[in-house]
Amino acid sequence: MSIKKLEEEIEKIKQRNRNVEADKAWETSWTRKLLIAVLTYIVIVIFFHFARLPNPFVNSVVPTVAFILSTMSLPIFKKIWLKKYKNERHSIK
């Protein structure tokens, strides 16, 4: 393999890493969480309205807040799971 070919491969890997980092940043961003919360709220309001449930604007807050709380707690559980997963993988070898 030529040096030029290796440099091209390294550049492809670097670009892939930048894309992965950007995706990770989006997945963990408050912008994404807030956008999903707003969209969740809107969908639930529409559902509650058509289901003729009382106070759809107020009652839709509860499931939306539950979503936000679940996204806030997931990183904690992810850390625990990753630690356990890495320990199990390391002990197998």
Summary of the structure (lengths in Angstrom):
residues: 93
radius of gyration: 21.6
end to end distance: 32.7
largest distance: 70.5
contacts: 191
relative contact order: 0.06
helix: 88%
strand: 0%
